[in-house]
Amino acid sequence: MAEINTYPLGTPAGNTRLAGTQMAIPQSDGTSLNLTRNFTIESIAPLITQFNLGYTVYTALITQTGTAAPVATVLQNTTGGTIVWTRPSNPGVGRYVATISGASYTANKTVVIVTSGGNSDMILRPVVSSTTTVDWYNIDSSDNAVSDTISATTTVEIRIYS
């Protein structure tokens, strides 16, 4: 058998496979085994990020106009979940909800960071309201009234710490 360091170097892609050992896999007879398996770079990258940084992250550029739901251009999502943005009808003006499915916002371990867009009078204020929702209020800093329209250059980042 050839030594692994004699194989040529390659450039990995998301579907590149790595061999590894998956530990303590339960078996039907009640025992557990350590099994050699293939893992894709794409499948292990979020785990590396989580263990290295201590959190998973959702980062997106958000824009919203009129009575429409916000539109997110997702830059990165390592949460393992899907986040859907809505604009509830009651109260609708200036309130939006980011609902996560397939993962959760950990209580007392979720941090939300917002970078304001082009309209410097507007402040997007997040409130982690449950393990599945973050409520957002678009507040006019000149009079504290909520209003619609989120500038296209507004960035949100949701970090979920382990």
N, C-alpha and C positions, 0 to 999 in steps of 0.2 A: 504494500500500500504506500502511495506517495505521501510525503509530508505535506501538510496543509500549506506551509509557507512557500512551497515550490510552485503552487498554482499561480497563474498570471493574475495581476490586479485587474479589477473591473470597476466600472462606474455604476453604483447602485441606483435603482429606480424604485418607485413605490411598490412594484410587483416583484422585486428581487427577493429571493427566498434565502433565509438563513436557517441552518440546522441548530436545534437547541433541545433542551430537556424540559418537558412540562412535568412539574413535580406533583406527587401525591394525587394521582388521578383515581377517583373511586371506581371500583370494579363491582360487578353484580354480586360477587360472592362476599362482599364486605371488606375485602382487602383494598389496598391502594398501590399503584405502581408509578414509577417514574418512567415516562415514555419519551423517546426521541421523536421529535416532530419538526416539520418545516413551519417557519413563521415568515410573513412578508414584512419588509421594512415598514410599509404603510400601517400594518397592524401593531407594530411595537413602538412606533414613533410617539404616539400619544402617551404611552406608558413611561417612556424615557423622559418626556417633558414633565409629566406629573411627578415622577420620583425625583427628578433633578431640581425642578422649581418648587415643588410642594403644592402645586395647584394645576387645575385645568383652566382653560381660558376660551372665551368667546369674544372676538373682536370684530366689529362691523362698522361700516359707514352707514348712517341712518339719514333718510330724508322723508319728509311728509308734507303734503299739501292739501288744503281744503278739508273735506271730511273723510279722506281716504286713510287707510291703515298705513303706518310707516313702511317704507321699503328698505330692506337691509341688503347691503352689499357685503357679504361675509368675507372677511380677510383671513380669519383663522377660527377654527372651532375644534378644540380637543376635548370638549366636555363629554363626548360620547352620546350626547342628546341632540335634539333638533329644537331650535328656538323659533317660534312663530310670533310675529308682531301683529297686534290688532288695535283697533280704535273702538272701544266700547261705546254704545249709543247712550248710556246713562252713567255718569255724565260724560258726554262725548268730547266737548271742546277741550283741547289741550291735555287730554289724558290718553295714555297708550299703555298696552300691557305686553310684556315679553314672556310668553309661556313656554316652558321647557318640557319636552317629553323624551323619554328614554334615558333620563338622568334627573338630577334634582339640584336645587340650590341648597347647599348645606346650611342649616340654621346656625347663625352666629359665626359662619366661616365663609360667607359670600361677600365679596368686595366689588363695588361697581365704580368705575372711573369714566367720567365724561369729559370730552374735549369739545367746547362750544364751536359751532359752525360760524358762518359769515356774519350772522346777525348778532352783534355783541350785546344787545339788550335782552336777548332771550337766554334763559337758563333751563336746561333739561335736568330736573331733579328726580333721581330714582329712589324708590322705596321697595326693599325686598319684603314683599307682603306675605309670602308663603314659600314652601319648598318647591313650588312649581311656577310661581309668578313674581315678576318684578313690575311694579306699577311705575309709570313715568309721567311727570307733570311738566308741561312746557310753560314756564312762568316768565312773564315780562317783568324785568327787574325795575322798570320805571314806575310801575303801579301795582305790582304783585298779582296781576290778573293772569289767569291761564288763557292761552290762545293756541290756535293751530299754526302749522307751518314750522317745520324743522329744517334748517339749512342743510344743503346737500353735503357740506363738509363736516358735519357733526360726527364724532367718533365715540362709540361706546365700547367699553371693555368690561366683561363680567368675569371675575376670577373666583373659582370655587376651590377653596383650600381643603386638603384632606385632614 
